[in-house]
Amino acid sequence: MTSARRALILLGVLGTLAVIGPWLAPYDPATTHRGYWHAPPMWPEPGAGFAFHPVVLEDRLQERFAVDRTRTVGWPWTAGEEPVFLLGADRSGHDVFSRVLAGARVSLGLGILAVLGATALGTLLGTLAGARGGATDDLVMRVADFVLVLPVLYVVLVLRAVLPLVLSPGLVFALMLGIFVLVGWPLVARGVRALVARERSQDYVVAAEAAGAGAGHLLRHHLLPACLGHVAVQASLLLPGFILAEATLSYLGLGFPDTVATWGTMLREAADVNELSRFPWTLAPAAAIFAVTLVTNAALQRDSDREITT
């Protein structure tokens, strides 16, 4: 399977998860379950027909719970009024599992859209620079080099920090999307420019041009197909970076507000070392970010190594 196809399948799977994630959540991510602050994860019991034993609060001050083995409840989608927490609850009594699924829509959706925007802009500018050469090539590459030498994460932080601190979630999404595209396109453009310039001088391209093929035909049938593998690999490398950047901004209070469930806003609670040692399930969004990064890199690592060697 080609790298381009793998990238499309991966983006499709993650995009589907982003769309249906909130629909799979058993509870509204904003629902507060009173009396279940920092409730532990609950596991199905094989001896009870894979039902769950509910937890009861033993000590409100220490937030200590005990398992009530005299009763059973069903899975969270059918448990009724008594909540079942597959990944535990946070300090506000929110179901962590529901918030991770709901946060996937924002975190994954933003990352995927940013990848699509950065690859599209980078491919366009890289193709333009490689096909035209001369002053156009110099201008595009100088701008790309300037952006690349900047520390990306700090650039994102600075660009977000100069904006008003309190913004609507929709505006935050649009601004972060624009920032990610602006800092990501040079990574794609440099490789595309090199590939297009190389293919432009190949004999089969020169022969097609001599036979009367126009610029559009050369781009569609010869130049752009030679770049698909590189674009796919770069997309696989950009996606985890964009997801981590959103999490970092939201964690620092420069991204989405606490009322919006994202993997970054959920990680703010993990900043308290005391709570983290007592309630490690609050790191569930970090595990989700790690899983996406691992799957993305593993899916296209072989093609990335091939791109580097060639």
CORZI-V249423 format. One line per field, one symbol per residue. psi: psi as a letter, one per 30 degrees, with the letter a starting at -180 (. if undefined). burial: # if it has 9 or more other C-alpha atoms within 8 Angstrom, else .. A space follows every 10 residues. Layout:
BEGIN
psi: ???
burial: ???
END
This chain:
BEGIN
psi: kleeeeeeee eeeeeeeeef efffkflkff kkjkghkhkl kkkkjefghg lkklkkkeje efhkllkjgf lllalffgfb fjlkjegala fggkjeeeee eefeeeeeee eeeeeeeeee eeeeeeeeee eeabeeeeee eeeeeeeefk jeeeeeeeee fflkejllee eeeeeeeeee eeffeeeeee eeeeeeeeff gleeeeeeef fgkleeeeee feeefffeee eeeeefeeee eeeeeeeeee efggbklffk jleeeffeff fjeeeeeeif ffgeeeeeee eeeeeeeeeg eeeeeeeef.
burial: ..##.###.# #..#####.# ##..#...#. #.#..##### ##.##..#.. #####.#... ..###..#.. .#####..#. ...####### .######### ########## ########## ########## #.#..###.# #..##.##.. ....###.## #.......#. .##..##### #.######## #######.## ....##.##. ..#...#### .###.##### ########## .######### #..####..# ########## ....##..#. ######.##. .##..##..# ..##..#...
END
